[in-house]
Amino acid sequence: MQVVELESRDMDIRLDGKVAIVTGGSRGIGKAIAKVYADSGAQVMITSRNEDSCAATAEELGDSVAYMAGHIARDEDAERVIEATMDQFGRVDILVNNAATNPYAGKTINVDRARWDKTFETNLTAPMFWAQRVWNRWMKENGGAIVNISSVGGLSTNPILGVYDITKAAMIHLTKQLAAELAPGVRVNCLAPGLVKTDFAKVLWEDGKGDDVAKAYPLNRLGEPEDVAGAALFLAAETGRWITGQTWALEGGALVKFSDVS
Ligand SMILES: NC(=O)c1ccc[n+]([C@@H]2O[C@H](COP(=O)([O-])OP(=O)(O)OC[C@H]3O[C@@H](n4cnc5c(N)ncnc54)[C@H](OP(=O)(O)O)[C@@H]3O)[C@@H](O)[C@H]2O)c1
C-alpha cells in the first residue's frame, strides 16, 4: 500500500471559493468564526440584530465580510439575509447556526411559557429553518456544510440553566437527524463549548468568578472564541469531509475530569 506523505501545505485549511453565513457573527464566537473563515479564503455574510455592530465587525474583518442585520427567529429576516448572500456572493456553501439566547435562569419546572417559547424559537426552531432555507436555496443541488453551535450544557443537567440546555440538547439531536437526511451532499455537525469568555456568558466568568471553573477544567483555563473557531473551520472545510452528525465537546477537558463521586 502506498502511503501518501503529508506536507505542511496539506494541513493549511482553506475555504477558497466558498461562501459562509454566520448567524450572530457580530461578536463573540460568531465573530471569531467569521474571521477565521475569511482569513481562510471564504466570503462571509454575518448577521445579528444590531446593524451598527454588524457594520463595525464587517469593517474590522475586511472586504470579504458582508453584513445584513436581522433577528434569526423572524422568517422574513432569514429570507432577506439568505437572498442578500445569494445576490452578493452567488452561493451558500456553509451555514453556521451560532446565535442563541438565554432569557431565563432558574429551575426548569418554574419557567413561564413566554420565556420557554422564546428560548426554543431562537435556539432550536430558528436554526432548523435556517438549515431548511439554505438547503432549498442552494445546498440541495450543490452540497454544503452546516455547523451548529450547541453547548456542553446540552450534554448534562444544571440547577439554573435547564431550559437553555434542553434547547442545546435538542440541537445535538437535530444535528444527527439532519446529517442522516441531508447526506451525502450536505454534512451537518455540531460544537458544544464549555465556558467561553464572551458577553453572553459574562455573568459566569466576570470578577474572577471564572477562576474556579477554569481550575476545574483539566486544561486549566476558560475557552476563548478562537478555540471554537478552529474546530468550526475544520468541520466546514475539506478536513471534515468524512465527518457528519457529530458533536464535538470543546470544554478544556471538563467531561473527562476526575469525578468527586467515587
Ligand atoms: N460563551 C459561552 O460560554 C458559550 C458556551 C456554550 C455555548 N455557547 C453558544 O455559543 C453561541 C455564541 O455565543 P457567544 O458566547 O459568542 O455570545 P455573544 O458574544 O453574546 O454573541 C451572540 C451573537 O448572537 C447575536 N444574536 C443574539 N440573539 C440574536 C437573534 N435573536 N438574532 C440574531 N442575532 C442574535 C448577537 O448580536 P445582537 O445582540 O446584535 O443580535 C451576537 O452577534 C451561542 O449559541 C451560545 O449558546 C456559548
Ligand as a Chemical Component Dictionary entry (heavy atoms), coordinates in Angstrom:
data_LIG
# 
_chem_comp.id                   LIG 
_chem_comp.type                 NON-POLYMER 
_chem_comp.pdbx_formal_charge   0 
_chem_comp.three_letter_code    LIG 
# 
loop_
_chem_comp_atom.comp_id 
_chem_comp_atom.atom_id 
_chem_comp_atom.alt_atom_id 
_chem_comp_atom.type_symbol 
_chem_comp_atom.charge 
_chem_comp_atom.model_Cartn_x 
_chem_comp_atom.model_Cartn_y 
_chem_comp_atom.model_Cartn_z 
_chem_comp_atom.pdbx_ordinal 
LIG N1  N1  N 0  -19.966 31.856 25.736 1  
LIG C1  C1  C 0  -20.126 30.653 26.232 2  
LIG O1  O1  O 0  -19.658 30.316 27.338 3  
LIG C2  C2  C 0  -20.900 29.621 25.449 4  
LIG C3  C3  C 0  -20.858 28.295 25.912 5  
LIG C4  C4  C 0  -21.544 27.319 25.219 6  
LIG C5  C5  C 0  -22.243 27.661 24.072 7  
LIG N2  N2  N 1  -22.283 28.959 23.649 8  
LIG C6  C6  C 0  -23.048 29.245 22.440 9  
LIG O2  O2  O 0  -22.222 29.936 21.536 10 
LIG C7  C7  C 0  -23.044 30.725 20.665 11 
LIG C8  C8  C 0  -22.486 32.138 20.587 12 
LIG O3  O3  O 0  -22.481 32.677 21.898 13 
LIG P1  P1  P 0  -21.457 33.820 22.337 14 
LIG O4  O4  O 0  -20.973 33.409 23.683 15 
LIG O5  O5  O -1 -20.485 34.107 21.268 16 
LIG O6  O6  O 0  -22.466 35.046 22.529 17 
LIG P2  P2  P 0  -22.295 36.622 22.302 18 
LIG O7  O7  O 0  -20.885 37.041 22.450 19 
LIG O8  O8  O 0  -23.333 37.244 23.183 20 
LIG O9  O9  O 0  -22.727 36.795 20.778 21 
LIG C9  C9  C 0  -24.016 36.452 20.393 22 
LIG C10 C10 C 0  -24.219 36.878 18.958 23 
LIG O10 O10 O 0  -25.533 36.485 18.544 24 
LIG C11 C11 C 0  -26.274 37.641 18.152 25 
LIG N3  N3  N 0  -27.678 37.398 18.467 26 
LIG C12 C12 C 0  -28.210 37.146 19.682 27 
LIG N4  N4  N 0  -29.539 36.941 19.562 28 
LIG C13 C13 C 0  -29.837 37.059 18.242 29 
LIG C14 C14 C 0  -31.020 36.950 17.497 30 
LIG N5  N5  N 0  -32.200 36.691 18.081 31 
LIG N6  N6  N 0  -30.970 37.133 16.157 32 
LIG C15 C15 C 0  -29.788 37.416 15.552 33 
LIG N7  N7  N 0  -28.634 37.512 16.205 34 
LIG C16 C16 C 0  -28.654 37.350 17.542 35 
LIG C17 C17 C 0  -25.613 38.809 18.893 36 
LIG O11 O11 O 0  -25.779 40.062 18.289 37 
LIG P3  P3  P 0  -27.060 41.044 18.565 38 
LIG O12 O12 O 0  -27.181 41.167 20.042 39 
LIG O13 O13 O 0  -26.692 42.299 17.848 40 
LIG O14 O14 O 0  -28.239 40.375 17.932 41 
LIG C18 C18 C 0  -24.151 38.380 18.773 42 
LIG O15 O15 O 0  -23.661 38.646 17.486 43 
LIG C19 C19 C 0  -24.465 30.617 21.225 44 
LIG O16 O16 O 0  -25.159 29.631 20.507 45 
LIG C20 C20 C 0  -24.250 30.141 22.648 46 
LIG O17 O17 O 0  -25.354 29.433 23.142 47 
LIG C21 C21 C 0  -21.622 29.954 24.309 48 
# 
loop_
_chem_comp_bond.comp_id 
_chem_comp_bond.atom_id_1 
_chem_comp_bond.atom_id_2 
_chem_comp_bond.value_order 
_chem_comp_bond.pdbx_ordinal 
LIG N1  C1  SING 1  
LIG C1  O1  DOUB 2  
LIG C1  C2  SING 3  
LIG C2  C3  SING 4  
LIG C2  C21 DOUB 5  
LIG C3  C4  DOUB 6  
LIG C4  C5  SING 7  
LIG C5  N2  DOUB 8  
LIG N2  C6  SING 9  
LIG N2  C21 SING 10 
LIG C6  O2  SING 11 
LIG C6  C20 SING 12 
LIG O2  C7  SING 13 
LIG C7  C8  SING 14 
LIG C7  C19 SING 15 
LIG C8  O3  SING 16 
LIG O3  P1  SING 17 
LIG P1  O4  DOUB 18 
LIG P1  O5  SING 19 
LIG P1  O6  SING 20 
LIG O6  P2  SING 21 
LIG P2  O7  DOUB 22 
LIG P2  O8  SING 23 
LIG P2  O9  SING 24 
LIG O9  C9  SING 25 
LIG C9  C10 SING 26 
LIG C10 O10 SING 27 
LIG C10 C18 SING 28 
LIG O10 C11 SING 29 
LIG C11 N3  SING 30 
LIG C11 C17 SING 31 
LIG N3  C12 SING 32 
LIG N3  C16 SING 33 
LIG C12 N4  DOUB 34 
LIG N4  C13 SING 35 
LIG C13 C14 SING 36 
LIG C13 C16 DOUB 37 
LIG C14 N5  SING 38 
LIG C14 N6  DOUB 39 
LIG N6  C15 SING 40 
LIG C15 N7  DOUB 41 
LIG N7  C16 SING 42 
LIG C17 O11 SING 43 
LIG C17 C18 SING 44 
LIG O11 P3  SING 45 
LIG P3  O12 DOUB 46 
LIG P3  O13 SING 47 
LIG P3  O14 SING 48 
LIG C18 O15 SING 49 
LIG C19 O16 SING 50 
LIG C19 C20 SING 51 
LIG C20 O17 SING 52 
# 
